[in-house]
Amino acid sequence: MSGKTIPSLIELSIIHKDGKEIPVEITSAATVYKGKSANAVYIRDITARKRVEKELKKHQQRLEKLVRERTSRLEQKISKLKQTEIALRESEERYRSLFNNVPVGIFEVDFSEARKYFLKSVDNDVKNIDDYFNKNQLEFFKCMELVRIIDINKALIDIYEAKNKNEVRLFFEKTVIKEKSFYNSYMHIFHLIAEGAPGISYEEYTKTFIGNWRNQLINILPAPGCEKTFARVFISVMDITNLKSIENKLHESYESEKLLRIRLEQEIKHRMDFTRLLVHELRTPLTPLLGASELLARELKDERLIDTVKAIYNGALKLESRVNKLLDQAKLETGSLELKREITDANKLLNEIVEYVKPRLAKKSQSIKLDIMTPLSLLFADEERLSQIILNLVDNSFKNTPIGGKIIIRAYEDHEYLVFEVEDNGYGIAKKNQKSLFKPYSQVHNNGDNLGGLGLGLFLCKSLVELHGGKIWVNSKKGKGSIFSFSIPTGSPIKYH
């Protein structure tokens, strides 16, 4: 058989005699057989090859999938890295903006090499770093030569009154390490390194580049993550010269105020001592005068002499009252007047006051009435001082009410207070004069009369009412009479102990 093969290739599946389908490859070629043209066909079982091809395809698909997955993960990582890079760049920009614009001077310094040399040169047995460096100053300066300034912000340039960063950098890198005046400042840093403290703060008095001396607050703090290496340390410098000046002025003011307070206390004590002495000197002759005049009034039969003795007795009583008011005022001004609180029956007290003042009011044909609608609750108050307040107000009405006038004492409960009122139909008080009524030495001459007195009565009333925790006020109109009112909290013994 001879002839030329015509390239031809067909792949198909055939059914084997056992019914199994198998892949085959068929090729054919034109030839001459026994002198005649013929077509030769070749059939080859390619089952094994197909199996291998199938496995290769699966393997290829797995590889392609793996490549896609790894490529995707790599792209994600690259994207995240880019985002991180952008975030870091933005963070660095924000940091630099903050660093350069913050109003506190900042050094950003690398102490890592200085730290290594320091720890290497300082023996573990060294107990006192200051003593060590005082004896080995060359070691100290060697450490300082290894310090590297990373950056300086604008505020620091302003604080040191320098021209630019380079001027500050050169000064600290070339000059400061050789200046003994800066020795203590840097010793703080080495203490920080040796002791492993989180940071340190101290004050300095430093000269600027143009010769001005300034007070500074220095804070030294390793950057986060650099606590062990000191590769990045922030040294903040705050100018506290003005603050120190204010502090010194405040201290001077405090000392001055303290001295003035001592003098004032001494003056108050002297005044109180003088008042007590004055009261004692006035009371000493008053006591026998009152006793003698009272005895004479009872024993004498001559009406003319009796009137004279009564005038003496009443004058002595008035003088004693004024002396007592002067003493009370002195105690109020010095804060030494204290209340003696006790359970007080206001109903009984008011009745006693009305009976006590009736004889005096009768001399001017004045009437007095007690107006209590319902029984009053018990008070926890100073009964003697409460009586003094009401008597002062009644006396005030007596003086400012004409002959035949009427005075009413009224009392009622208002929530947690008892309100007392003394009303009269006297001359009344002009609106413009009411504001000064309760001030010491204030006197209002109604109807053109000077009624005498020290002008302390209403001031003492106000002070005693306020000591009780109450308030006092007046309602009055010129020519229409007056109503003086005050409130006293009912209180309880528990509340005031």
Secondary structure, 3 states (H helix, E strand, C coil): CECCCCCCCEEEEEECCCCCEEEEEEEEEEEEECCEEEEEEEEEECHHHHHHHHHHHHHHHHHHHHHHHHHHHHHHHHHHHHHHHHHHHHHHHHHHHHHHHCCCEEEEEECHHHHHHHHHHCCCCCCCHHHHHHHCHHHHHHHHHCCEEEEECHHHHHHCCCCCHHHHHHHHHHHHHHCHHHHHHHHHHHHHHHHCCCCEEEEEEEECCCCCEEEEEEEEEECCCCCCCCCCEEEEEEECHHHHHHHHHHHHHHHHHHHHHHHHHHHHHHHHHHHHHHHHHHHHHHHHHHHHHHHHHHHCCCHHHHHHHHHHHHHHHHHHHHHHHHHHHHHHHHCCCCCCCEEECHHHHHHHHHHHHHHHHHCCCCEEEEECCCCCCCEEECHHHHHHHHHHHHHHHHHCCCCCCEEEEEEEEECCEEEEEEEECCCCCCHHHHCCCCCCCCCCCHHHCCCCCCCCHHHHHHHHHHHCCCCEEEEECCCCCEEEEEEEECCCCCCCC
